[in-house]
Amino acid sequence: MAILVAVYFAVTLLIPKPDSVKPEGWRLTGIFLATVAGLMLQPIPGGALVLLAVTLASVFGGLTVGKALEGFGDPTVWLVMAAFFISRALINTGLARRIALFFVRIFGGSSLGICYALQLSDMVLAGIIPSNGARSGGVVLPIVRSIAELYGSTPAKAALLGGFLFSAVYQGICITASMFFTGQASNPLAAQLAGQQGYTITWSSWFLAGIVPGLVSLAINPLIVMRLNPPEIRRTPEAAAFAGAELAKMGSLSLHEKILSLVFAVVCGLWVTSGVHGIDITITALVGSAALLVTGVLQWEDIRSEKAAWDIFIWYGGLVKLGKALNDTGVTREFANWVGSLFTETGWIPLFIVALLIYYYAHYAFASITAHILALFPPFLAVLAAKGAPLGLVCYAFACFSNFAAGLTHYGTTPAPMFFAHDYVTMKQWWRIGFVLSIVNIGVWSTVGFAWWKFLGYW
């Protein structure tokens, strides 16, 4: 906390205030940067930190209480909340686990097939579950551990199968998080920041942007991991049999699972086609949640006890408003002008390449995708926009890259410590695989991805 206080006073007292920024706007800048530092250092939980920042913004940052709390009424915040509620129903009813077991039963005849099956499962769930921690921790990770142990692969015998599965499946989770608007909790935040620069990102446009390069990465990455961390067991017919037996135990779809399947399909369908019918995706998500409550698939107690959702409500809602307020002060524009003055002779293309690489590998310093996006997305976007770079290319590149950059380390995002803590992969292996795949992913998304976005007309 002392460091955060020092950050605030360093900004407000030691760094010269731009003439175009009012004193309260500069104090708000100090609060914002101290908050970003706090999300990295975590002296107290992120939600508590942001609530403190929102309070201080209304005391010192020139915002009224009503203005400071506006973020909690933002439609995107409620989109994330509704998606969390639907995801709780997916986990509680067992439908999410059934989907994962279904893919394992079909593709689980080999160690590579198991990896692809679990990646596909996570990809399907990422379309509506905005918590990569809930998807991986509640659904995917238990199946990975069960299959590894089925073949006698304990942490002491990780080379048999578990080491490969834990490292490859985690890397897939980072890719699926980048493929969907709801792939990870702070993706809507990136969309909000893009909107502040005048570029609109919707659920369907993000889906189209991510699907092609994402599928290519999901296809290639397990092959690379198999060379870097090869399993001794390559054929795994028992895994498919295990999945079949588990599905048999679960029996046929329950009434609640059938209702949930219908709601799941309708909500995703309306999200994909939102550009056609014009129904706001937040309304769609809230109607889906209400339908689950009315039919009894979801209980009000489930809503009340969804701690992760309410935690995100506090920190995400607070950050949405702080980010908007900071942009309104003109600080972001001044920063862009300053950086642009350092590259007066440089066009947007070399600047974009350098900025994207710095942005990507800066994630070694972050234990949170949210903190990464909050700290670096707005200034880099502002600088490149001022240089005349295509906003679509820049927005999707930075939004997507911040997700699979989390594969670099064993602390890059919430699922990372969950997987790493099982001790199937050493830190040296984890970082080596993460670095090699960073080169692969950057190569795939900057070629296939950029070309695909050009075809879509995004830039």
N, C-alpha and C positions, 0 to 999 in steps of 0.2 A: 504493500500500500504506500510505503514511503517513496518507492520508485515512481508510482503513478502520480503522486503529489509533485515530485520533482519534474516529471514530464510536463505537467500542467504549467508550473511556474517557469520552466525553461522556454516553453512556447510563448507564454504571455509577457514575460519580462525580458528575455534575452534575444528572441528573434524579432527583428523589426516588423512592425505591422504595416501591411500594404496600405497606401493612402485611401484606396477605394473601399476598404473594409472598416466597418464601425468597431468601436472598442468592444461592445457586447458580442459582435461576430467573432472577434479574435479570441475572446474568452471561451466562446462556444467551440472554437477550433481546438483550444487547449483541452477542454473537456472531452472532445471527440477523440483526439489522439491519445489521451490518457486512457480512455475506454478501450481503444484498440490494443494498447500495451497491456492492459489488464486482461483482455481476452487471451493474450499470449501467455502471460505469467500466471493467471488464475489465482490471485491471492484470496479471492472469494468466488463462489459459483458465478458463471456468466450472467445468469438471469438477475441475480442480486446486484451485480456490478452495473448492468445496464439500467436497472431501476434507479440506482443511485445517480447515474449519469443523467437520466431524464429529470430527476428531482433537481439536481444542480443546474441543469440547463434552464429550468424555470426560475431559479434564484439568481444566477449570474449570467446566463447565456442569452438574455433578452427575449426569452419565450414566455408567454403566459402559461398558466397551468393547462388551460384548455388546448393551446397549441402544442405543448409538450406531450400531451396524452393522445394527440390525434392519430398516432401510428397504430394504436390498439383498435381503431375502427377501420383500418385500411382493409379493403377487400382481399388483397393478396394474403394478408395475415390469416384471415378466416378461411381462405382456400387451404392453406397448410393445416389449420386446425381440423377442418372437415375431413381432409385426407387422412389425418392421423386417426380420427374416429373410425373411418371405414377400415383402416389398416388394423385397428384393434379387433374389429369383427372378423377380419380375415384370419387373424392369429387365434382368437378365442374359439371360433367354430372348427378350426383345423383345416380350413380350405387352403390356406397358404401352404401348409405342410403337405397336403394332398397333391397340390400342383407340383411341388418339388419332387415328391416321390414318384409321381407320374412320369416326369422327365427322366429320372434315374432308372425306372423300370424299362424305359424304351432305349436309352442310350448308355446304360451302365454296364455294358459287357466288357469294357476296358477302362483302365485308369484315366485315359484321355477322354473317353466317353462320359465318365462320371463328372469330370470337370466341366465339359460342355453342358451336361444336363443341369448342373447346379447354376452355371452361368445363365442359361436360358430361364431357369426358374426365377432367379433374381431379376432378370430383365423384365419378365412378365409382371412381377410384383412391383418393380420400380415405376411402372406406369401409374400407380395409385398410392403406393406407400412412400411418403416423403422422408422417411427415416432409414438411412442405410444401416444404422445400428439395430433398429427393430427387425429389418429384413434379415440381416445376417445373423444377429444374435439370437433372434427368436425362431428363425426358420432354417436358414442355410447351415449355420455353424454346427448345430446339434447333429445334422445329417452327415456332415463332413467327419465329425468325430466318431459317429457310430460306424461308418463304413471303414474308417481307418482301423478301428479296434476290431471290426469283423475279420480283418486279415492279420490280426496280431501286431499291428503297427502302433506301438505306444511311443511316447516321446523318446524313450531309449532306443527304439527301433524305427525312428522316423524315416529312414531311407527306404523301408519296405514300400510305403505308400503315402503315409500321412504328411511327410515333408512336402511332397509334390502337391498334394491336394490343398493343404493349408496355404501355401504360397501362391498357387495358380488361381484358386477360387477367390482369394482376397483381391488379387489384381483385377479379376473380372468385376468385382463389386465396384471398384473405382471407375471402371469403364461404364457400367450400367448407370452409375450416378450421373455421368456426363451426358447420357442419352435422352433424358426426360426432364421436363420442367419440374416434375415431382420426384426426380431421381434422388434428391438429397435436399435437406431442409433449407439450405441457403441459396439454392438455385433461383427461387422467386426473388430473392434479394438482388441477385445479379440482373434479373429482368427489370426490377425496379430502377436500378442504377442506370441501365441502358435507356429506360424510358425518360429519365431526367435529361439525357442528352438528345432526346427526340427520336429514339429508335424503339419501336414497339416489338416485344417478344411475347408470343402467345404459347399456350400449351402445344397446339398443333404445329406451329412454326418451329418450335424447339424439337418436337418429335421428328419432323422431316429433316431438320439439320443433323440430328444425332444418329439416325437409324443406319445410314450407309457406312460412315466411318466407324461407328460403334460396332457394327457387325463384323467389319473387317478386323478391327482390333481384337474382338472376342474370339475370332477364328485363329488369329496368328499367335496371340500371347501364350496360350497353353503349350503350343509347339515350342516356343522359345524357352519357357520354364521347364519343359521336359528335358531340354538339353542342359540347362543350368542346374537343375535339381531333379535328376532322373529317378523315377521310382523303380525299385527292383521288381515289383509285381506289375506286369503290364495287362494281363488278362484278369478280369474281375467278374466272372459270371455270377458269383454269390451276391454281388452288390445288387444286380438286377433282381435276383430272387428275393433278397432282403426287402427291397422296395415293394415287390409284389406281395410279399407276406404282410408287410405293414399296411398296405392298401387294403388287403383282405380283412385285416383286423378292424380297420376303420369302417368297413362295410360300404353300402351304397350311400349316396349323398343324402344327408338329412334334409328336413324341410328348411331349416335355417340356412344350410349351405346352398340349397337351390335358390332361395330368395336372394341370398348374398351374391350368388353367381349372376343372377339377372341384374341386380343393382350395379355390380361391378362392370358388366358388359355395357349397360346403358350409360353409366357415367363416363366410362372411357370413350364410348362411341360419340357422345355429345361433346366431349372435350376435343376429339379429333376433328369433328365437323363444325366447331364453333364459328369458323369463318363463314359457313354457309347459312346457318340459322340465326346467328347473332346472339345466342343465349350466353350470358357471362359464365365463365367456367366456375366462378365462386358460387353462383346460384345453383349450378348443376351439382357441385359437391355438397352444398348444404341440403339440397333436396334429397340427395342420396343418403346422407346421414339421417335426415328426418324419417325417410322411409324405413331405415333399419330400426330406428327407435319405435316407430308405430307398429311394426310387425314383430317386435320383441327380439329380433336378431341381436340388437344392441341394447343394453340396459343403461339407464341413466347413471347407475353406479360405475359402469365402465367409463363413461364420459368423465365423471368426477375423479376417478382414480388414474386417469391417463396423465401421469406426472410429466412424462417427456413432452407431451403436447402443451401443457400449461407452462412449462419451463420455456419452451420455444415461443409461446405467446408473449411472454414478458420480454425476452431478449430480442426477438425478431421485431415485435411491434415497436419497441423502443428504438432499435437501430434504424428502422425505416424512417421514423420521424427525424432522428438526429442527422441521418444522411441527407434528407431533403432540406432540413434547416441549414446545414453546412453549405449545401449547394446554393441556397438562396443568399447566403452572405457574400458570395462572389469569391470565396477563398479558392475553390477548385479552379475557377477561371484564371485567377492570378497565378496559381501554380502552373497551369498549362502554359500560360504566356512566358513564365520564367524558364521552364524547361525548353519550350520552343525556341527561346532566344539562344540557348546553348547549341542548338542544331539548326541554325539559320541556313546553312549551306547543304543540309541533308534533306532528301525527299522522304516521303512517308514510308516507302517500302523498306529501306535499310533501318529506319527508326523502328518500324513495326517488328522486324525480325529481332533486333536487339532487345526491344522491350518485352517481346513474348518470351524470349529465352530467360531474361532476368526474372520476369514474372513467374515462369514455371519453376525454376530452380530455387527461387526464394522460398518455396514451400519447405525446404529443409529447416527453416526457422519457425515454421508454424505447426501447431498441433490442432489446428482448426481450419477447415475450409472457409468458414464464415469470417474468421479474423483475416485470412488471406485476401478474400474478396473485398472486405471492407477497407483494408489498408491500401491495396494496390490497384484494384479495378478502377475506381473513379479517377485517380490522377493520370494513369496511363491512357484511359479512354479519352479524357479531356485533351491530353497532349496530342494524341493521334487525330482526334477530331479537328483540332485547330490546324493540323498539318494537311487536312483534306483527305485523310484515309477513309475508305468506305466504312460506314458505321456498322453495316451488317457483318462484314468480315471481322472487324475488330471486336464487336460485342460477343458474337458466338465463339470466337477463338478464345478470348479471355475467360468467358463463362465456362466453356467446356474444359479448357486446359487446367483450370484450378481444381477440377474434380479428379482427373486421373493423375495429377501431380501428387495427390495424396498417397499414391503407391510408392513414392520414394522411400518412405521411412516406416518404422513400426509404431509411429505415433501420429501419422498424417491426418487421420480422421477417426471418428468414434470406433468403427469396427477393427481398426488396426491393432490396438492393444488387446481387444477381445481374442483375435486370432493368434497374436504373438504370445499371449500369456499361456497358451497350451504347450509351449516349449517344443513344438515340432520343427521349428525353423530358427536357426541361430540369427543373431543380429547381423553378423557378417553376410550370411546368405540372403537375408531379407533386403539389406541395402544394396547388395550386388545385383540381385534380381530387379529391384526397383530402378536402379540406374540404367541397366541394359534396356528394360522395358520403356523407360522414359524416352530413350532414343528411338525405339520402335514406334511408340505412340505418337511422338512428335512427327516422325516421318509419315505415318499413316494419315494423321489428321491434317497435316500441312500440305499433303498431296491429294489424296482421295477426298478428304474433307473439304478443303478449299475449292477443289474442282467441282464437287457436288453442290456446294453453296453457290458457286458461280452459275451452275446449271439451273438451280432453283431461282436465280435472280436476286439472291440476298446481297450481292455486291456487284 
